Amino acid sequence: MSPSAKAVRESQVRMTELLLPTHTNALDTAFGGVIMSWIDICAAIAAQRHAGCQVVTASIDALNFVAPVKKGWVVNLFASVNRAFRSSMEIGVRVDAENPISGQNLHTATAYLTFVALDDLSKKREVPKIIAETQEEKRRYEEAQRRRQLRLQYIKTT
């Protein structure tokens, strides 16, 4: 049985990748699909840590690329559970690029994903609530509720 609540810090994930030639497009910058894959993996690890069971990606609401990542640069991903609902969780992922020669760091992408926790029969299962301790965690917690309302509204209209 999972606990009734967990602190955000208990499931946070830091993941690092090196942008190799096989990860790039014709401009020698990151192919967006590769970054998307890394985001999904990083978020899934955070969701699984929080839920303590298997999880599946339900949606990626927003993925905003704000700067390119160049071949040979280091990609740092940071995932955090923003809010847990009944069986779903919103995970926020921040992606930064690091030039390993100069040390320059750039924020390159942000994404919000929804994951659903599953039991051994692949049925939805409840997840622990989130304990938001810092001001930043509390802000993300509140913003996650607003995004959820928009997601649910969108689903009703499609």
Contact map, one row per residue, 1 for C-alpha under 8 A:
11100000000000000000000000000000000000000000000000000000000000000000000000000000000000000000000000000000000000000000000000000000000000000000000000000000000000
11110000000000000000000000000000000000000000000000110000000000000000000000000000000000000000000000000000000000000000000000000011000000000000000000000000000000
11111100000000000000000000000000000000000000000000000000000000000000000000000000000000000000000000000000000000000000000000000001000000000000000000000000000000
01111100000000000000000000000000000000000000000000000000000000000000000000000000000000000000000000000000000000000000000000000011100000000000000000000000000000
00111110000000000000000000000000000000000000000000000000000000000000000000000000000000000000000000000000000000000000000000000001111000000000000000000000000000
00111111010000000000000000000000000000000000000001000000000000000000000000000000000000000000000000000000000000000000000000000001111000000000000000000000000000
00001111111000000000000000000000000000000000000000000000000000000000000000000000000000000000000000000000000000000000000000000000011110000000000000000000000000
00000111111100000000000000000000000000000000000000000000000000000000000000000001110000000000000000000000000000000000000000000000011110001000000000000000000000
00000011111100000000000000000000000000000000000000000000000000000000000000000001000000000000000000000000000000000000000000000000000000000000000000000000000000
00000111111100000000000000000000000000000000000011000000000000000000000000000000000000000000000000000000000000000000000000000000000000000000000000000000000000
00000011111110000000000000000000000000000000011011000000000000000000000000000001100000000000000000000000000000000000000000000000000000000000000000000000000000
00000001111111000000000000000000000000000000010000000000000000000000000000000111100000000000000000000000000000000000000000000000000000000000000000000000000000
00000000001111100000000000000000000000000110110000000000000000000000000000001111000000000000000000000000000000000000000000000000000000000000000000000000000000
00000000000111110000000000000000000000000100000000000000000000000000000000011110000000000000000000000000000000000000000000000000000000000000000000000000000000
00000000000011111000000000000000000000000100000000000000000000000000000000011100000000000000000000000000000000000000000000000000000000000000000000000000000000
00000000000001111100000000000000000000000000000000000000000000000000000001111000000000000000000000000000000000000000000000000000000000000000000000000000000000
00000000000000111110000000000000000000000000000000000000000000000000000001110000000000000000000000000000000000000000000000000000000000000000000000000000000000
00000000000000011111000000000000000000000000000000000000000000000000000111100000000000000000000000000000000000000000000000000000000000000000000000000000000000
00000000000000001111101100000100000000000000000000000000000000000000111111100000000000000000000000000000000000000000000000000000000000000000000000000000000000
00000000000000000111111100000000000000000000000000000000000000000000001100000000000000000000000000000000000000000000000000000000000000000000000000000000000000
00000000000000000011111100010000000000000000000000000000000000000000001100000000000000000000000000000000000000000000000000000000000000000000000000000000000000
00000000000000000001111100000000000000000000000000000000000000000000000000000000000000000000000000000000000000000000000000000000000000000000000000000000000000
00000000000000000011111110000110010000000000000000000000000000000000000000000000000000000000000000000000000000000000000000000000000000000000000000000000000000
00000000000000000011111111111110000000000000000000000000000000000000001000000000000000000000000000000000000000000000000000000000000000000000000000000000000000
00000000000000000000001111111110000000000000000000000000000000000000000000000000000000000000000000000000000000000000000000000000000000000000000000000000000000
00000000000000000000000111111000000000000000000000000000000000000000000000000000000000000000000000000000000000000000000000000000000000000000000000000000000000
00000000000000000000000111111000000000000000000000000000000000000000000000000000000000000000000000000000000000000000000000000000000000000000000000000000000000
00000000000000000000100111111100000000000000000000000000000000000000011000000000000000000000000000000000000000000000000000000000000000000000000000000000000000
00000000000000000000000111111110000000000000000000000000000000000001111000000000000000000000000000000000000000000000000000000000000000000000000000000000000000
00000000000000000010001110011111011000000000000000000000000000000001111000000000000000000000000000000000000000000000000000000000000000000000000000000000000000
00000000000000000000001110001111111000000000000000000000000000000000000000000000000000000000000000000000000000000000000000000000000000000000000000000000000000
00000000000000000000000000000111111100000000000000000000000000000000000000000000000000000000000000000000000000000000000000000000000000000000000000000000000000
00000000000000000000000000000011111110000000000000000000000000000000000000000000000000000000000000000000000000000000000000000000000000000000000000000000000000
00000000000000000000001000000111111111000000000000000000000000000000000000000000000000000000000000000000000000000000000000000000000000000000000000000000000000
00000000000000000000000000000111111111100000000000000000000000000000000000000000000000000000000000000000000000000000000000000000000000000000000000000000000000
00000000000000000000000000000001111111110000000000000000000000000000000000000000000000000000000000000000000000000000000000000000000000000000000000000000000000
00000000000000000000000000000000111111111000000000000000000000000000000000000000000000000000000000000000000000000000000000000000000000000000000000000000000000
00000000000000000000000000000000011111111100000000000000000000000000000000001000000000000000000000000000000000000000000000000000000000000000000000000000000000
00000000000000000000000000000000001111111110000000000000000000000000000000001000000000000000101000000000000000100000000000000000000000000000000000000000000000
00000000000000000000000000000000000111111111000000000000100000000000000000000000000000000000000000000000000000001000000000000000000000000000000000000000000000
00000000000000000000000000000000000011111111100000000000000000000000000000000000000000000000000000000000000000000000000000000000000000000000000000000000000000
00000000000011100000000000000000000001111111110000000000000000000000000000001110000000000000100000000000000000000000000000000000000000000000000000000000000000
00000000000010000000000000000000000000111111111000000000000000000000000000000011000000000011100000000000000000001000000000000000000000000000000000000000000000
00000000000000000000000000000000000000011111111100000011100000000000000000000000000000000000000000000000000000000010000000000000000000000000000000000000000000
00000000000010000000000000000000000000001111111110000000000000000000000000000000000000000000000000000000000000000000000000000000000000000000000000000000000000
00000000001110000000000000000000000000000111111111000000000000000000000000000011100000000010000000000000000000000000000000000000000000000000000000000000000000
00000000001000000000000000000000000000000011111111100010000000000000000000000000100000001010000000000000000000000010000000000000000000000000000000000000000000
00000000000000000000000000000000000000000001111111111110000000000000000000000000000000000000000000000000000000000000100000000000000000000000000000000000000000
00000000011000000000000000000000000000000000111111111000000000000000000000000000000000000000000000000000000000000000000000000000000000000000000000000000000000
00000100011000000000000000000000000000000000011111110000000000000000000000000000100000000000000000000000000000000000000000000011000000000000000000000000000000
01000000000000000000000000000000000000000000001111111110000000000000000000000000000000000000000000000000000000000000100000000011000000000000000000000000000000
01000000000000000000000000000000000000000000000111111100000000000000000000000000000000000000000000000000000000000000000000000000000000000000000000000000000000
00000000000000000000000000000000000000000000000110111110000000000000000000000000000000000000000000000000000000000000111000000000000000000000000000000000000000
00000000000000000000000000000000000000000000000100111111000000000000000000000000000000000000000000000000000000000000111000000000000000000000000000000000000000
00000000000000000000000000000000000000000001001100101111100000000000000000000000000000000000000000000000000000000011110000000000000000000000000000000000000000
00000000000000000000000000000000000000000001000000000111110000000000000000000000000000000000000000000000000000000011110000000000000000000000000000000000000000
00000000000000000000000000000000000000010001000000000011111100000000000000000000000000000000000000000000000000001111000000000000000000000000000000000000000000
00000000000000000000000000000000000000000000000000000001111100000000000000000000000000000000000000000000000000001111000000000000000000000000000000000000000000
00000000000000000000000000000000000000000000000000000000111110000000000000000000000000000000000000000000000000001110000000000000000000000000000000000000000000
00000000000000000000000000000000000000000000000000000000111111100000000000000000000000000000000000000000000000111100000000000000000000000000000000000000000000
00000000000000000000000000000000000000000000000000000000001111100000000000000000000000000000000000000000000000111100000000000000000000000000000000000010000000
00000000000000000000000000000000000000000000000000000000000111110000000000000000000000000000000000000000000001111000000000000000000000000000000000000000000000
00000000000000000000000000000000000000000000000000000000000111111000000000000000000000000000000000000000000011110000000000000000000000000000000000000000000000
00000000000000000000000000000000000000000000000000000000000001111100000000000000000000000000000000000000000011100000000000000000000000000000000000000000000000
00000000000000000000000000000000000000000000000000000000000000111111000000000000000000000000000000000000000111000000000000000000000000000000000000000000000000
00000000000000000000000000000000000000000000000000000000000000011111000000000000000000000000000000000000001110000000000000000000000000000000000000000000000000
00000000000000000000000000000000000000000000000000000000000000001111100000000000000000000000000000000000011110000000000000000000000000000000000000000000000000
00000000000000000000000000001100000000000000000000000000000000001111110000000000000000000000000000000000000100000000000000000000000000000000000000000000000000
00000000000000000010000000001100000000000000000000000000000000000011111010100000000000000000000010000000000100000000000000000000000000000000000000000000000000
00000000000000000010000000011100000000000000000000000000000000000001111110000000000000000000000000000000000000000000000000000000000000000000000000000000000000
00000000000000000011100100011100000000000000000000000000000000000000111110000000000000000000000000000000000000000000000000000000000000000000000000000000000000
00000000000000000111100000000000000000000000000000000000000000000000011111000000000000000000000000110000000000000000000000000000000000000000000000000000000000
00000000000000000110000000000000000000000000000000000000000000000000111111100000000000000000000011110000000000000000000000000000000000000000000000000000000000
00000000000000011110000000000000000000000000000000000000000000000000000111110000000000000000000011110000000000000000000000000000000000000000000000000000000000
00000000000000011110000000000000000000000000000000000000000000000000100011111000000000000000001111000000000000000000000000000000000000000000000000000000000000
00000000000001111000000000000000000000000000000000000000000000000000000001111100000000000000001111000000000000000000000000000000000000000000000000000000000000
00000000000011110000000000000000000001100100000000000000000000000000000000111110000000000000111100000000000000000000000000000000000000000000000000000000000000
00000000000111100000000000000000000000000100000000000000000000000000000000011111000000000000111000000000000000000000000000000000000000000000000000000000000000
00000000000111000000000000000000000000000110010000000000000000000000000000001111100000000011110000000000000000000000000000000000000000000000000000000000000000
00000001101110000000000000000000000000000010010000000000000000000000000000000111110000000011100000000000000000000000000000000000000000000000000000000000000000
00000001001100000000000000000000000000000000011001000000000000000000000000000011111100001111000000000000000000000000000000000000010000000000000000000000000000
00000001000000000000000000000000000000000000000000000000000000000000000000000001111100001111000000000000000000000000000000000000010000001001100100000000000000
00000000000000000000000000000000000000000000000000000000000000000000000000000000111110001110000000000000000000000000000000000000110000000001100110000000000000
00000000000000000000000000000000000000000000000000000000000000000000000000000000111111111100000000000000000000000000000000000011110000000000000000000000000000
00000000000000000000000000000000000000000000000000000000000000000000000000000000001111111000000000000000000000000000000000000010100000000000000000000000000000
00000000000000000000000000000000000000000000000000000000000000000000000000000000000111110000000000000000000000000000000000001110000000000000000000000000000000
00000000000000000000000000000000000000000000000000000000000000000000000000000000000111111000000000000000000000000001100000011110000000000000000000000000000000
00000000000000000000000000000000000000000000000000000000000000000000000000000000000111111100000000000000000000000111100000000110000000000000000000000000000000
00000000000000000000000000000000000000000000001000000000000000000000000000000000111110111110000000000000000000000111000000000000000000000000000000000000000000
00000000000000000000000000000000000000000000000000000000000000000000000000000000111100011111000000000000000000011110000000000000000000000000000100000000000000
00000000000000000000000000000000000000000010011000000000000000000000000000000011111000001111100000000000000000011110000000000000000000000000000000000000000000
00000000000000000000000000000000000000000010000000000000000000000000000000000011110000000111110000000000000001111000000000000000000000000000000000000000000000
00000000000000000000000000000000000000100110000000000000000000000000000000001111000000000011111000000000000001110000000000000000000000000000000000000000000000
00000000000000000000000000000000000000000000000000000000000000000000000000001110000000000001111100000000001111100000000000000000000000000000000000000000000000
00000000000000000000000000000000000000100000000000000000000000000000000000111100000000000000111110000000001111000000000000000000000000000000000000000000000000
00000000000000000000000000000000000000000000000000000000000000000000000000111000000000000000011111000000111110000000000000000000000000000000000000000000000000
00000000000000000000000000000000000000000000000000000000000000000000100011110000000000000000001111100000111100000000000000000000000000000000000000000000000000
00000000000000000000000000000000000000000000000000000000000000000000000011110000000000000000000111110011110000000000000000000000000000000000000000000000000000
00000000000000000000000000000000000000000000000000000000000000000000000111000000000000000000000011111111100000000000000000000000000000000000000000000000000000
00000000000000000000000000000000000000000000000000000000000000000000000111000000000000000000000001111111000000000000000000000000000000000000000000000000000000
00000000000000000000000000000000000000000000000000000000000000000000000000000000000000000000000000111110000000000000000000000000000000000000000000000000000000
00000000000000000000000000000000000000000000000000000000000000000000000000000000000000000000000000111111000000000000000000000000000000000000000000000000000000
00000000000000000000000000000000000000000000000000000000000000000000000000000000000000000000000001111111100000000000000000000000000000000000000000000000000000
00000000000000000000000000000000000000000000000000000000000000000000000000000000000000000000000001110111110000000000000000000000000000000000000000000000000000
00000000000000000000000000000000000000000000000000000000000000000000000000000000000000000000000111100011111000000000000000000000000000000000000000000000000000
00000000000000000000000000000000000000000000000000000000000000000010000000000000000000000000000111000001111100000000000000000000000000000000000000000000000000
00000000000000000000000000000000000000000000000000000000000000000110000000000000000000000000011110000000111110000000000000000000000000000000000000000000000000
00000000000000000000000000000000000000000000000000000000000000001111100000000000000000000000011110000000011111000000000000000000000000000000000000000000000000
00000000000000000000000000000000000000000000000000000000000000111110000000000000000000000000011100000000001111100000000000000000000000000000000000000000000000
00000000000000000000000000000000000000000000000000000000000001111000000000000000000000000001111000000000000111110000000000000000000000000000000000000000000000
00000000000000000000000000000000000000100000000000000000000111110000000000000000000000000001110000000000000011111000000000000000000000000000000000000000000000
00000000000000000000000000000000000000000000000000000000000111100000000000000000000000000111100000000000000001111100000000000000000000000000000000000000000000
00000000000000000000000000000000000000010010000000000000111111000000000000000000000000000111000000000000000000111110000000000000000000000000000000000000000000
00000000000000000000000000000000000000000000000000000000111110000000000000000000000000011110000000000000000000011111000000000000000000000000000000000000000000
00000000000000000000000000000000000000000001001000000011111000000000000000000000000000011110000000000000000000001111100000000000000000000000000000000000000000
00000000000000000000000000000000000000000000000000000011110000000000000000000000000000111000000000000000000000000111110000010000000000000000000000000000000000
00000000000000000000000000000000000000000000000100101111000000000000000000000000000000110000000000000000000000000011111000011110000000000000000000000000000000
00000000000000000000000000000000000000000000000000001111000000000000000000000000000000000000000000000000000000000001111111111000000000000000000000000000000000
00000000000000000000000000000000000000000000000000001100000000000000000000000000000000000000000000000000000000000000111111111000000000000000000000000000000000
00000000000000000000000000000000000000000000000000000000000000000000000000000000000000000000000000000000000000000000011111100000000000000000000000000000000000
00000000000000000000000000000000000000000000000000000000000000000000000000000000000000000000000000000000000000000000011111100000000000000000000000000000000000
00000000000000000000000000000000000000000000000000000000000000000000000000000000000000000000000000000000000000000000011111110000000000000000000000000000000000
00000000000000000000000000000000000000000000000000000000000000000000000000000000000000000000000000000000000000000000011111111000000000000000000000000000000000
00000000000000000000000000000000000000000000000000000000000000000000000000000000000000100000000000000000000000000001111001111100000000000000000000000000000000
00000000000000000000000000000000000000000000000000000000000000000000000000000000000001100000000000000000000000000000111000111110000000000000000000000000000000
00000000000000000000000000000000000000000000000000000000000000000000000000000000000001110000000000000000000000000000100000011111000000000000000000000000000000
01010000000000000000000000000000000000000000000001100000000000000000000000000000000111110000000000000000000000000000100000001111100000000000000000000000000000
01111100000000000000000000000000000000000000000001100000000000000000000000000000000100000000000000000000000000000000000000000111110000000000000000000000000000
00011100000000000000000000000000000000000000000000000000000000000000000000000000001110000000000000000000000000000000000000000011111000000000000000000000000000
00001111000000000000000000000000000000000000000000000000000000000000000000000000111100000000000000000000000000000000000000000001111100000000000000000000000000
00001111000000000000000000000000000000000000000000000000000000000000000000000000000000000000000000000000000000000000000000000000111110000000000000000000000000
00000011000000000000000000000000000000000000000000000000000000000000000000000000000000000000000000000000000000000000000000000000011111101100100000000000000000
00000011000000000000000000000000000000000000000000000000000000000000000000000000000000000000000000000000000000000000000000000000001111101100000000000000000000
00000000000000000000000000000000000000000000000000000000000000000000000000000000000000000000000000000000000000000000000000000000000111111100000000000000000000
00000000000000000000000000000000000000000000000000000000000000000000000000000000000000000000000000000000000000000000000000000000000111111110000000000000000000
00000000000000000000000000000000000000000000000000000000000000000000000000000000000000000000000000000000000000000000000000000000000001111111000000000000000000
00000001000000000000000000000000000000000000000000000000000000000000000000000000010000000000000000000000000000000000000000000000000111111111100000000000000000
00000000000000000000000000000000000000000000000000000000000000000000000000000000000000000000000000000000000000000000000000000000000111111111110000000000000000
00000000000000000000000000000000000000000000000000000000000000000000000000000000000000000000000000000000000000000000000000000000000000111111111000000000000000
00000000000000000000000000000000000000000000000000000000000000000000000000000000011000000000000000000000000000000000000000000000000000011111111100000000000000
00000000000000000000000000000000000000000000000000000000000000000000000000000000011000000000000000000000000000000000000000000000000100001111111110000000000000
00000000000000000000000000000000000000000000000000000000000000000000000000000000000000000000000000000000000000000000000000000000000000000111111111000000000000
00000000000000000000000000000000000000000000000000000000000000000000000000000000000000000000000000000000000000000000000000000000000000000011111111100000000000
00000000000000000000000000000000000000000000000000000000000000000000000000000000011000000100000000000000000000000000000000000000000000000001111111110000000000
00000000000000000000000000000000000000000000000000000000000000000000000000000000001000000000000000000000000000000000000000000000000000000000111111111000000000
00000000000000000000000000000000000000000000000000000000000000000000000000000000000000000000000000000000000000000000000000000000000000000000011111111100000000
00000000000000000000000000000000000000000000000000000000000000000000000000000000000000000000000000000000000000000000000000000000000000000000001111111110000000
00000000000000000000000000000000000000000000000000000000000000000000000000000000000000000000000000000000000000000000000000000000000000000000000111111111000000
00000000000000000000000000000000000000000000000000000000000000000000000000000000000000000000000000000000000000000000000000000000000000000000000011111111100000
00000000000000000000000000000000000000000000000000000000000000000000000000000000000000000000000000000000000000000000000000000000000000000000000001111111110000
00000000000000000000000000000000000000000000000000000000000010000000000000000000000000000000000000000000000000000000000000000000000000000000000000111111111000
00000000000000000000000000000000000000000000000000000000000000000000000000000000000000000000000000000000000000000000000000000000000000000000000000011111111100
00000000000000000000000000000000000000000000000000000000000000000000000000000000000000000000000000000000000000000000000000000000000000000000000000001111111110
00000000000000000000000000000000000000000000000000000000000000000000000000000000000000000000000000000000000000000000000000000000000000000000000000000111111111
00000000000000000000000000000000000000000000000000000000000000000000000000000000000000000000000000000000000000000000000000000000000000000000000000000011111111
00000000000000000000000000000000000000000000000000000000000000000000000000000000000000000000000000000000000000000000000000000000000000000000000000000001111111
00000000000000000000000000000000000000000000000000000000000000000000000000000000000000000000000000000000000000000000000000000000000000000000000000000000111111
00000000000000000000000000000000000000000000000000000000000000000000000000000000000000000000000000000000000000000000000000000000000000000000000000000000011111
